[in-house]
């Protein structure tokens, strides 16, 4: 399994694509924070503004990273070699997930200059920031598991990309205050609560305080497990 | 070694394989023939465990591919149709990856051996993407051979090779056949008597001939091409 993970990572870094993706992720998240988040004028030494943009950046960034995961294997036909290896299917699926998660974590870690900046400008609670970073990494896992599933459905990367953006967007926006206010007027409270309980934002906001709530942790871990399971199922029931 | 019993595979209404049975033992080189769409590739995909059959069983060393897939897959070396490869990798890097996933001890020697057997020395560090069709095919054969499998399944192994390369690959197959069971699908009928000691012709997913290349010739006489055309038309 380690060999599979290593190969996946090599596939990312053997071409400039991984570096370009990482650079775009860092630039986008930083510029959103500085230009739209009024990072400096807020006058507070913390990273909440930065982290509040991350889910929206993830929708595009992670969908772009995961789109070729299985689609490319299908297009090239290498999926035939991969699935005829003497390795259990779950290990093959999981190794793709872990490698992508490691790559995205690498990109997230590279945003550390903003952490240095707040420490230089003030005295933030670094424990909270570490908690927020861990929360973001966990949430990234949820977006990745979803993106990889949609990549397993098609040999067309663009279709995988669009499907992943669409579904990630729905899982993100369902907890957005504007969206909640809108559906509160239309749907019964129980259903509104149910919809918002599936939102990344709802669970992420509890993590954003820097402290993992068990509920948030459980949500993201089961979300990751579910989508990976769906990917395994997809290949189990193949012709 | 390999026991295929009454396998069938449908894609919707289309019958890709219909009650196909055959056996292959060590020392056999079976030429798998048939027109395009006859079910050759689908059969190979079922045997290698890439596709599930709707009916029938495939056993390798008396072990069912659905009951013990890890064992059966480890005994197979497979060159799929079209030679899919990771194009950004070099042959060396790719073969090293195959060694790692297949948990091959002494991978350096294994890589060295297949690189020498398939004459890949000159291109071993070049991205596969830039290689010619012939070299790509040889890298594909190399990855199928690297773990010294007992059952070798090659979907058109000599397609795209020049005459000299074809000769080398046929020579290699002959050499390997002493210790392995080999199935080769091919469109080149002349290849059959040269490398195969057994041949199986299928059409519309059904077996229409099984025997030695000589029996095939005797049955209708004249050339294999004529016989083939007659059988499948």
Interface residues (C-beta under 8 A of the other chain):
Chain A: X2 X3 X4 X6 X7 X10 X11 X14 X15 X76 X77 X78 X79 X80 X81 X83 X84 X85 X86 X87 X88 X238 X239
Chain B: X9 X11 X45 X48 X49 X50 X51 X52 X69 X70 X71 X73 X74 X76 X78 X80 X81 X82 X84 X85 X86 X87 X88 X89 X93 X97 X100 X101 X102 X143
